[in-house]
Amino acid sequence: MPADTIHHPLEDLPRLSEPAPKDTRLRGLIQVGLVAGTLAAGLGLNAILSTGSSAPQIKSAGPAVLSVQVIRPEAQASPLKVSEHGTVEVRNAIELSPQIAGRVVYVSPNLASGGSFKAGEVLFRIDDADIRAELSRARAEVSAAQADLLVERAEAELARREWAMVNPGQAIPPLVAREPQTVRAEAAVEVAEAALADAQLRLSRVEVRMPFDGRVLATSVEVGQTLNAGQSYGRVYNQQDLEISLAVTARALAALDPAVGRQAVVQRQGQTDGIPASVSRVDANLDPQTRLARLVLTPNSDAGLLPGEFIEADIIGPVFENAFRLPERTLSENLTVWVVENGALAPRLPDILSIEDDLLATEPFDTAEGVVVSPLIDPHPGTPVKIVGQYAAKGTTL
């Protein structure tokens, strides 16, 4: 056999160091990953199932005991005081409207926005030259009419005498006695006197005054300006016409009944000096949006109050001879007050007399071990509680 055809047995064995094909290695890695993922998912599911089956059971230990603070109110005479914020308003502003037309020849230095004036002070004056001329003519016409009347009366007397001499004992006819002529002369005098009075009235109106002490809201009157009768050239107000408007709840209004005539004290914001006032009227209806009632206070003195100014007012109400005074926070839904009774919460529905200044006045009721002042979330009767603080409440002192 030739040497190049000799076959060695080891040539049929695979060569271990020869790398495997590329696609074979990829398939192997994918298979290993699938196996590992399946194993991990199984372990996770087993852990979840084992955890759910071995969860500890929570045993109820009964309702939790609340720690609360209470007060022990004492029934005493309790005066009602309603405190609210209000606004200073002008009941009625007066228009600066001249009654005659003409040119302005004088303007008071006080006739300026914000200026103050006294009753009877001349605010501005209109040129009166034409009116004085008219007044002179009216006086002359009165004198002429009075002279004509004297002549007619004299002629009438003469006619009566002549008639008596010629016709003794007979009634004189009206025309002979010149009665119509006399009546006409008397009417002419009245017309002339009326024209004179009108001229005098017009002359009195050239000076514009006000019959009260007041202040100027706005004005456009200037010297040299020609004004038209009946047109507004500014606004003023009477210092005594200032009033204070307050909005109160219907409950507070009921507690003050009757409200009109109640005494009050008003203060400017940030000041301590009080201004005495009184309730002058109450609106006949509630505000349709806020459902609040409107009270109007009248200050006993203006004390320099300005329209639009914010003030604080305390209205003195009736005295409740036998009442509890409690913090408003003790009142929960449905006007319920909670007390501690036999170590548990118990509801009370007291007769509420008033609510003001974050305090409420009630008719006395059974407070058991005390009225709860601590905040309560969704309270229920019978909830066990523990008192951790007690306070006394006398009158308006808590």
Residue, then its C-alpha position, 0 to 999 in steps of 0.5 A: m500500500p502506498a504511504d500517502t493512502i495510510h489511514h491513522p485510527l486517531e484521525d476519526l476522533p473529534r478535536l477538543s480544542e476546535p471551537a464549536p460553530k457560532d449558532t450552536r453556542l447561541r442556542g445554548l445560552i438561550q436554553v440556560g436563560l430559560v431554565a434560570g427564569t423558570l426557576a426564579a419564577g417558581l421560587g417567587l411564587n412559592a414565597i408569595l404563597s407561603t407568606g400568604s398562608s402564614a400571615p399573623q392573625i390580628k386579634s381585636a383588643g377592643p375600642a381605643v380609649l380617647s384622651v380628652q380635656v373637659i370643662r366644668p361650667e357653672a351657671q351664672a348671669s351672663p351678659l350677651k355681647v355681639s361683636e362684628h365688623g362694619t362699615v361707615e356709610v352715609r345715609n343720604a348724600i346731598e347734591l350741590s344743585p343751584q336753584i338759579a342759573g348764573r355765573v359763579v363769583y365766589v367759592s368758599p375755600n372749604l368747598a373742596s373734596g374732603g372739606s368741612f363746613k358749618a351750617g349756614e356757611v356760604l359755599f358759593r355765590i352766583d352773580d346777582a346783578d340781573i336779579r337785583a335789577e329785577l327786584s327793583r322793577a318788582r318794587a316799582e310795580v308794587s308801588a304803582a299798583q298800590a297807587d292805582l288801588l288808592v285811586e280806585r278806592a277814592e273814586a269808589e267812595l266819591a261815587r257812593r256819596e254822590w249816589a246817597m245824595v241823589n238816591p237817599g235810602q236806595a242801594i248803590p249798584p256795584l258798577v256805580a260803586r266801582e267795585p269791579q275796578t277796585v277788585r281789579a286794582e287789588a289784584a294788580v297789587e297782589v300780582a306785583e307783590a308776588a313778583l317782588a317776593d319771587a325776585q327776593l326769593r331768587l336773590s336769596r338763592v344766589e348764595v348756596r348754603m347748607p342747614f347742617d355741619g357737613r363735609v364735601l364728597a366731591t365738587s366741580v364748582e369754580v369761580g367764573q363757571t356758568l351753572n344751570a339751575g337744577q344740575s348737580y355740581g358736587r355732593v356733600y353730606n351731613q355729619q349727623d347722617l353717618e351710620i354704621s352697617l353691620a352684618v350679623t347672623a340670624r341667630a345673633l339677631a334673635a338673641l338681641d331681640p328687640a335689637v332697635g335701641r340696643q346700646a353699642v360701642v364702636q372703635r376704629q381699627g387699631q384704636t382703643d377709644g370707643i365711640p358710643a352708638s345705638v342700633s337705629r334700625v334693622d333691615a326687613n329681610l336677610d341678604p339672599q346670598t349670605r343669609l345675614a341680617r343687616l343692623v344699622l348703628t347711629p353714632n352718638s357723635d361723629a368723632g371724625l368718622l369717614p364714609g367707607e371706614f372699617i370699624e369694630a362694633d360691640i352691641i350690648g345684648p340682654v343678660f341671661e340670668n342663668a346660663f353656661r358659657l362654653p367655647e364654640r369649639t365644643l359645639s359639633e354637628n347638629l348643635t350637639v355638645w359631648v360630655v363624659e359620662n361614666g367614662a364614655l362619650a355622651p351627647r347633649l342637645p342644649d338650648i343655645l341662647s347665643i353664639e358670639d366672640d367664639l363663645l356660646a351661651t346655653e341653658p344649663f344642662d347635665t354636664a356629667e363629668g365635664v364637657v369635652v373641649s378636645p377636638l373629636i373626629d366622628p364621635h359616637p356615643g359610648t366611646p370610652v374616654k379618659i379625662v386628662g385635663q379639667y378646667a373651670a368655666k365661670g361666666t365669660t372666663l374660660 
